[in-house]
Amino acid sequence: MNRKGKSPFDPKVFLSKVNGGQGHHDYRKGQIVFRQGDPADSVFYIESGKLKKTVVSEQGKEAVVALLDAGNFFGEGCLIGEALRLSTVSALTNCTIARISKADITRVIHEEPAFAELFIAHLLARNSRVEEDLVDQLFNSSEKRLARTLLLLANFGKEGRPEPIVAKVSQETLAEMIGTTRSRVSFFMNKFRKLGLIDYNGSIEVHSSLLNVVLHEQPQIRS
């Protein structure tokens, strides 16, 4: 939201001033930001990098429930009374993250309308994504779920063209995300590559034609 006579709102600049600019931290690939069961006392904003959110059941089974990109908030459950973290968040790549205490973010939501608007937009987008994920799990085949996940990882549908998935997301992680086995993921990944829908050599490059799988259209083999 632009206010008359003021420059456009920049969340990074704004967050750099919260808590005296002391809440910014660098995380190495594989480093844990917080664990399931830790006290929930702050919200985080991803300035750069990618992270994954996992949940472990009482039986010890782990599932990847979300991948998080730069520009995302996470840990906002503390604002609705969540006393303990319900998931573990760890870095998929090297990351820079701003930590905002519950007290600070509650204050700035009330005092800074532009920040409140940004944060509400994030919550609405997150809620929509959760609903889409639920429908995906309930009604779609594992092949379609994998195609949708790859498109989301490549930021398909955002401004610009799909970008390579730079973070090395393993087939085990993809299998956990879509609720199937690694062997099924391997089968579909090879199928997508042979059809010319993706390329991968160190990183995965997703082509727009992969959307055909999600839309139930029959993809054509590239000549």
C-alpha positions as CSV (number, residue, x, y, z in Angstrom):
1,M,0.0,0.0,0.0
2,N,1.5,3.3,-1.1
3,R,0.8,6.3,1.1
4,K,0.8,9.8,-0.4
5,G,4.2,11.5,-0.2
6,K,6.0,8.3,0.9
7,S,8.1,5.8,-0.9
8,P,6.7,2.3,-1.6
9,F,6.7,0.0,1.4
10,D,9.7,-2.4,1.5
11,P,9.3,-5.3,3.9
12,K,13.1,-6.0,4.0
13,V,13.9,-2.4,4.9
14,F,11.1,-2.3,7.5
15,L,12.1,-5.6,9.1
16,S,15.7,-4.5,9.3
17,K,14.6,-1.9,11.8
18,V,12.6,-4.3,14.0
19,N,14.4,-5.1,17.2
20,G,17.2,-2.8,16.3
21,G,18.1,-4.8,13.3
22,Q,19.5,-7.6,15.6
23,G,17.1,-10.3,14.5
24,H,18.7,-11.3,11.2
25,H,20.5,-14.7,11.1
26,D,22.3,-16.8,8.5
27,Y,21.6,-20.5,8.3
28,R,23.6,-23.1,6.5
29,K,22.1,-25.8,4.4
30,G,20.6,-28.5,6.7
31,Q,20.6,-26.3,9.8
32,I,17.5,-26.3,12.0
33,V,15.6,-23.1,12.6
34,F,13.3,-24.6,15.2
35,R,12.2,-28.1,16.1
36,Q,8.8,-29.6,16.6
37,G,8.0,-29.1,20.3
38,D,10.1,-26.0,20.8
39,P,8.5,-23.0,22.4
40,A,6.6,-20.9,19.9
41,D,7.5,-17.3,20.7
42,S,8.3,-15.6,17.4
43,V,7.6,-15.3,13.7
44,F,10.2,-15.5,10.9
45,Y,10.6,-13.9,7.5
46,I,12.7,-15.5,4.8
47,E,15.0,-12.9,3.1
48,S,16.8,-15.4,0.9
49,G,17.0,-19.2,0.5
50,K,14.6,-22.1,0.7
51,L,13.5,-24.1,3.7
52,K,11.3,-27.2,4.4
53,K,8.8,-27.8,7.1
54,T,8.4,-31.4,8.4
55,V,6.2,-33.1,10.9
56,V,6.9,-36.3,12.8
57,S,4.0,-38.5,14.0
58,E,3.9,-40.2,17.4
59,Q,4.9,-43.4,15.6
60,G,8.0,-41.6,14.3
61,K,7.0,-41.2,10.7
62,E,8.2,-38.0,9.1
63,A,6.4,-36.1,6.4
64,V,7.4,-32.9,4.5
65,V,4.3,-30.6,4.7
66,A,5.7,-27.5,3.0
67,L,8.6,-25.9,1.2
68,L,9.2,-22.2,1.9
69,D,10.7,-19.6,-0.3
70,A,12.1,-16.1,0.1
71,G,9.4,-13.6,0.9
72,N,7.4,-16.1,3.1
73,F,6.7,-15.8,6.8
74,F,6.5,-18.8,9.0
75,G,6.0,-19.6,12.6
76,E,2.9,-17.4,12.8
77,G,1.0,-20.0,14.9
78,C,2.3,-18.2,18.0
79,L,-0.1,-15.4,17.2
80,I,-3.1,-17.6,17.7
81,G,-2.0,-19.2,21.0
82,E,0.2,-21.9,19.7
83,A,2.5,-22.6,22.7
84,L,4.8,-25.2,21.1
85,R,6.0,-25.6,17.5
86,L,3.9,-28.1,15.6
87,S,6.6,-28.7,13.0
88,T,10.4,-28.6,12.4
89,V,11.8,-26.1,9.9
90,S,15.2,-26.6,8.4
91,A,17.3,-24.9,5.6
92,L,17.3,-26.6,2.2
93,T,19.8,-24.0,1.0
94,N,21.9,-21.3,2.7
95,C,19.4,-18.8,4.1
96,T,19.0,-15.4,5.7
97,I,16.1,-15.1,8.0
98,A,14.6,-12.3,10.1
99,R,13.3,-13.3,13.5
100,I,10.5,-11.1,14.9
101,S,9.3,-11.7,18.5
102,K,5.6,-12.2,19.1
103,A,5.5,-8.9,21.0
104,D,7.2,-7.0,18.2
105,I,5.1,-8.4,15.4
106,T,1.9,-7.8,17.3
107,R,2.9,-4.2,17.8
108,V,3.9,-3.5,14.2
109,I,0.7,-5.1,12.9
110,H,-1.3,-2.5,14.9
111,E,1.1,0.4,14.2
112,E,2.0,-0.1,10.5
113,P,-1.0,-0.6,8.2
114,A,1.3,-1.5,5.2
115,F,2.9,-4.3,7.1
116,A,-0.5,-5.5,8.4
117,E,-1.7,-5.6,4.7
118,L,1.4,-7.6,3.7
119,F,1.0,-10.0,6.5
120,I,-2.7,-10.6,6.0
121,A,-2.1,-11.3,2.3
122,H,0.5,-13.9,3.3
123,L,-2.0,-15.6,5.6
124,L,-4.7,-15.7,3.0
125,A,-2.3,-17.1,0.4
126,R,-1.1,-19.7,2.9
127,N,-4.7,-20.7,3.7
128,S,-5.5,-21.1,0.0
129,R,-2.4,-23.2,-0.5
130,V,-3.3,-25.5,2.4
131,E,-6.8,-26.0,0.9
132,E,-5.3,-26.7,-2.5
133,D,-2.9,-29.2,-1.0
134,L,-5.8,-31.0,0.8
135,V,-7.8,-31.3,-2.4
136,D,-4.7,-32.5,-4.2
137,Q,-4.1,-35.3,-1.7
138,L,-7.7,-36.4,-1.6
139,F,-8.5,-36.5,-5.3
140,N,-5.4,-36.5,-7.5
141,S,-3.1,-39.3,-8.6
142,S,0.5,-39.4,-7.4
143,E,1.6,-38.5,-10.9
144,K,-0.5,-35.3,-10.9
145,R,0.6,-34.5,-7.4
146,L,4.2,-34.7,-8.4
147,A,3.7,-32.5,-11.4
148,R,1.9,-29.9,-9.3
149,T,4.7,-29.9,-6.7
150,L,7.4,-29.5,-9.3
151,L,5.5,-26.5,-10.8
152,L,5.1,-24.9,-7.4
153,L,8.8,-25.4,-6.6
154,A,9.7,-23.7,-9.9
155,N,7.4,-20.8,-9.0
156,F,5.2,-21.5,-11.9
157,G,2.3,-18.9,-12.1
158,K,4.3,-16.1,-10.5
159,E,5.8,-13.3,-12.5
160,G,8.3,-14.4,-15.2
161,R,8.9,-17.9,-16.6
162,P,9.4,-21.0,-14.5
163,E,12.8,-21.0,-13.0
164,P,15.2,-24.0,-12.3
165,I,14.7,-25.7,-8.9
166,V,18.2,-24.8,-7.7
167,A,17.9,-26.5,-4.3
168,K,18.7,-30.2,-4.6
169,V,15.3,-31.6,-3.6
170,S,15.8,-35.4,-3.3
171,Q,13.3,-37.9,-4.6
172,E,12.8,-39.0,-1.0
173,T,11.7,-35.5,-0.1
174,L,9.4,-35.3,-3.1
175,A,7.9,-38.7,-2.1
176,E,7.2,-37.4,1.4
177,M,5.6,-34.3,0.1
178,I,3.1,-36.1,-2.2
179,G,2.5,-39.2,-0.1
180,T,4.0,-41.9,-2.3
181,T,7.1,-44.0,-2.6
182,R,10.5,-43.0,-3.9
183,S,10.3,-45.6,-6.6
184,R,7.0,-44.1,-7.9
185,V,8.6,-40.6,-7.9
186,S,11.6,-42.0,-9.8
187,F,9.3,-43.6,-12.4
188,F,7.3,-40.4,-13.0
189,M,10.5,-38.2,-13.0
190,N,12.0,-40.4,-15.8
191,K,8.6,-40.3,-17.6
192,F,8.5,-36.5,-17.4
193,R,12.0,-36.2,-18.7
194,K,11.4,-38.6,-21.6
195,L,8.4,-36.6,-22.5
196,G,10.4,-33.3,-22.5
197,L,8.4,-31.9,-19.6
198,I,11.5,-31.5,-17.3
199,D,15.3,-31.6,-17.5
200,Y,17.5,-32.3,-14.6
201,N,21.3,-32.4,-14.2
202,G,22.2,-31.2,-10.7
203,S,19.1,-29.0,-10.7
204,I,15.6,-29.6,-12.0
205,E,14.4,-27.4,-14.9
206,V,10.6,-27.5,-15.2
207,H,9.0,-26.7,-18.6
208,S,5.5,-25.0,-18.9
209,S,4.3,-28.1,-20.8
210,L,4.3,-30.0,-17.4
211,L,1.1,-28.1,-16.7
212,N,-0.6,-30.4,-19.2
213,V,-0.3,-33.2,-16.6
214,V,-2.1,-31.1,-14.0
215,L,-4.8,-30.1,-16.4
216,H,-5.4,-33.8,-17.4
217,E,-4.3,-33.3,-20.9
218,Q,-2.2,-36.0,-22.6
219,P,1.4,-34.7,-22.9
220,Q,3.1,-35.2,-26.3
221,I,6.6,-36.7,-26.6
222,R,9.1,-34.0,-27.8
223,S,10.5,-34.8,-31.3
